[in-house]
Amino acid sequence: MIDINNGDDLSDREINELTEGRDDASHLRFVAATSSRSKNRKIEALAELGLDVEITNPIEFLHKVYPGRSIFRYIQSHPDLDHMRGLAALLDSGIKIHNFWDCPHDKQPDFRDGKDEEDWEAYLSLSSGTHGATVLNPRRGSSQKFYNQNEDGTSGGDGLSILSPSSSFHASCRESEDTNNSSYVLHYSCSGIKVIFGGDAEDAAWEEMYKLYGQTLFPKCHILKASHHGRDSGYNQKSVKAMNPQYTIVSAGKKPDSEVCAKYSQYCDNVWTTRWNGNIHVEIEASGKATIRKDRDA
């Protein structure tokens, strides 16, 4: 499992993105209608504007699809609250986490409400090891059993390798308090299917990776999880071209025909966003067959 956001609320940034391009009056009506509403009422207000948004609670999803299962590996891509909202509820739900990946940092959080404080405390309990999970802080080049080695030490494991950060790049990001660029960028290989998870890595991180790998050696992928929710700050033309994805998935991003998604479309035939396509499901079989589907068309 990589990150969590339980969708309790829509941030001001998300509201601005969802209402971008609409007249000022409709935007003001939406803000007025949602200023004191619960999550469900905010979704209703969006629907009134023709924005059909469905938010899936990840904890309910885990209990429904994987009943009684624990989480072998939870990866906190970076310590921003919009990537850990719901962490306290996850721990309280009884789902056990065995291994916890984290990038050490000196971030001081800016809490939105009391729930944020609870999620931060849950994060601290995991990252310090007091909750009982084994804490790992791997970097690019790290090797260990299960994530990229088999039990006998040979290459394989769960097919998970780290493209970023390197130890030196992480140190520079930590010094400058740049948590986005210190985000894990992960390359996952399963039965020949390659997936890259971009976290919130921004241009500096992608440039550092491209400097190392170049056009030829940059890992290719079938599926790219777009960095920084598909925002322009997470887009790096050279890296996307080198990765050459068949599908690009944007979490809570803008419309597929927005400027940034159009940039991804230059190098990818299928750019899907959870904001407009709902849940996106990828299933990889041992034979190497992969099925990808979306809940709805944009």
VENWO-V539046 format. One record per residue. N is the residue number from 1. RES is the residue in one small letter. D_CENTER is the distance of its C-alpha to the mean C-alpha in Angstrom with 2 decimals. Layout:
BEGIN
[[N;RES;D_CENTER] [N;RES;D_CENTER]]
END
This chain:
BEGIN
[[1;m;9.87] [2;i;6.57] [3;d;6.13] [4;i;8.00] [5;n;9.22] [6;n;12.63] [7;g;13.36] [8;d;16.61] [9;d;17.00] [10;l;16.32] [11;s;16.31] [12;d;19.03] [13;r;16.76] [14;e;15.42] [15;i;19.09] [16;n;20.26] [17;e;17.94] [18;l;18.96] [19;t;22.59] [20;e;22.70] [21;g;25.80] [22;r;27.56] [23;d;30.78] [24;d;30.99] [25;a;32.81] [26;s;30.13] [27;h;27.48] [28;l;29.88] [29;r;30.63] [30;f;27.02] [31;v;26.63] [32;a;29.95] [33;a;29.12] [34;t;25.88] [35;s;26.94] [36;s;28.00] [37;r;26.36] [38;s;24.26] [39;k;20.94] [40;n;22.98] [41;r;25.43] [42;k;22.89] [43;i;21.64] [44;e;25.34] [45;a;25.91] [46;l;23.25] [47;a;24.98] [48;e;28.24] [49;l;27.00] [50;g;26.11] [51;l;22.34] [52;d;21.63] [53;v;18.36] [54;e;17.57] [55;i;15.19] [56;t;14.66] [57;n;14.89] [58;p;12.78] [59;i;15.70] [60;e;18.20] [61;f;16.37] [62;l;16.56] [63;h;20.19] [64;k;21.11] [65;v;19.72] [66;y;20.07] [67;p;22.97] [68;g;24.21] [69;r;21.58] [70;s;20.09] [71;i;16.80] [72;f;17.92] [73;r;14.91] [74;y;12.19] [75;i;9.99] [76;q;9.18] [77;s;7.32] [78;h;9.57] [79;p;11.86] [80;d;11.01] [81;l;12.01] [82;d;9.63] [83;h;7.06] [84;m;10.15] [85;r;12.28] [86;g;13.98] [87;l;14.15] [88;a;17.91] [89;a;18.34] [90;l;16.61] [91;l;19.14] [92;d;21.89] [93;s;21.34] [94;g;22.89] [95;i;20.08] [96;k;20.68] [97;i;18.21] [98;h;20.09] [99;n;18.06] [100;f;15.67] [101;w;14.01] [102;d;13.95] [103;c;14.91] [104;p;18.14] [105;h;18.51] [106;d;20.92] [107;k;18.78] [108;q;20.73] [109;p;18.68] [110;d;19.80] [111;f;20.06] [112;r;20.10] [113;d;22.08] [114;g;23.17] [115;k;20.14] [116;d;18.08] [117;e;20.76] [118;e;20.55] [119;d;16.83] [120;w;17.53] [121;e;20.52] [122;a;18.66] [123;y;16.26] [124;l;19.48] [125;s;21.18] [126;l;18.61] [127;s;18.32] [128;s;22.12] [129;g;22.83] [130;t;24.91] [131;h;23.06] [132;g;24.11] [133;a;21.10] [134;t;21.62] [135;v;19.72] [136;l;18.70] [137;n;17.90] [138;p;17.78] [139;r;17.75] [140;r;18.31] [141;g;21.42] [142;s;21.12] [143;s;22.64] [144;q;23.13] [145;k;24.07] [146;f;21.69] [147;y;18.53] [148;n;20.53] [149;q;24.10] [150;n;26.25] [151;e;28.43] [152;d;31.23] [153;g;29.22] [154;t;29.02] [155;s;26.00] [156;g;23.67] [157;g;22.19] [158;d;18.86] [159;g;18.35] [160;l;15.51] [161;s;16.06] [162;i;14.66] [163;l;15.01] [164;s;14.31] [165;p;15.49] [166;s;19.12] [167;s;21.23] [168;s;23.05] [169;f;20.17] [170;h;18.44] [171;a;21.89] [172;s;22.28] [173;c;18.95] [174;r;19.99] [175;e;23.41] [176;s;22.23] [177;e;19.70] [178;d;16.96] [179;t;13.86] [180;n;11.51] [181;n;13.40] [182;s;13.58] [183;s;9.88] [184;y;9.70] [185;v;9.73] [186;l;10.52] [187;h;13.09] [188;y;13.72] [189;s;17.18] [190;c;18.62] [191;s;22.14] [192;g;21.95] [193;i;18.76] [194;k;16.30] [195;v;12.52] [196;i;10.58] [197;f;6.90] [198;g;7.02] [199;g;4.84] [200;d;7.22] [201;a;10.16] [202;e;13.08] [203;d;16.38] [204;a;17.99] [205;a;15.58] [206;w;15.83] [207;e;19.56] [208;e;19.93] [209;m;18.46] [210;y;20.62] [211;k;23.60] [212;l;23.32] [213;y;22.72] [214;g;24.20] [215;q;24.30] [216;t;25.90] [217;l;24.02] [218;f;20.43] [219;p;18.76] [220;k;18.77] [221;c;16.36] [222;h;16.87] [223;i;13.31] [224;l;10.88] [225;k;7.25] [226;a;8.20] [227;s;7.52] [228;h;7.70] [229;h;7.46] [230;g;10.35] [231;r;12.57] [232;d;15.49] [233;s;14.72] [234;g;11.95] [235;y;14.38] [236;n;16.87] [237;q;19.50] [238;k;20.93] [239;s;17.81] [240;v;16.73] [241;k;20.37] [242;a;20.54] [243;m;17.57] [244;n;19.27] [245;p;16.75] [246;q;18.39] [247;y;15.42] [248;t;12.63] [249;i;9.99] [250;v;8.95] [251;s;7.09] [252;a;9.88] [253;g;11.50] [254;k;15.21] [255;k;17.75] [256;p;17.71] [257;d;20.92] [258;s;19.73] [259;e;20.46] [260;v;17.14] [261;c;16.49] [262;a;20.11] [263;k;19.42] [264;y;16.93] [265;s;19.67] [266;q;22.11] [267;y;20.63] [268;c;19.08] [269;d;21.06] [270;n;18.33] [271;v;15.70] [272;w;14.24] [273;t;12.35] [274;t;11.55] [275;r;13.62] [276;w;16.59] [277;n;16.25] [278;g;15.01] [279;n;13.41] [280;i;12.91] [281;h;14.34] [282;v;14.72] [283;e;17.58] [284;i;19.02] [285;e;22.61] [286;a;24.52] [287;s;26.63] [288;g;23.82] [289;k;23.72] [290;a;20.33] [291;t;20.02] [292;i;17.39] [293;r;18.08] [294;k;17.05] [295;d;18.58] [296;r;20.41] [297;d;21.37] [298;a;20.63]]
END
